[in-house]
Amino acid sequence: MKKKDELPDCPVATTVSLIASKWKLLIIRNLLERPWRFNELHKDLEGISQKVLTDNLRALEADGIIIRTVFAEVPPRVEYSLSELGETLRPIIRTMEVWGTEYKNSLDQT
């Protein structure tokens, strides 16, 4: 997790630095539904490479936004889910969803 002095002074810039990449937002969107396994995320996020998915999952985990759970099974099973901190992003993602829907609907009226 980043230290306070490593983050921008502006709260909006802080949020952007933590979640504002195409893939991070889509990973968070999926994890709002339920826990996902790596291969499920890889298949669902069309166009993402395994390396980019791995890098983004590691960054989100390092920032405390997601939790990586390894199950002691053969073969090993790993699931990703939102942490308590990650759950606090729910209203932000919901607001983005509403705004995107309204924007798309406004295009139909022009």
Secondary structure, 3 states (H helix, E strand, C coil): CCCHHHCCCCHHHHHHHHHCCHHHHHHHHHHHHCCEEHHHHHHHCCCCCHHHHHHHHHHHHHCCCEEEEEECCCCCEEEEEECHHHHCCHHHHHHHHHHHHHHHHHHHCC
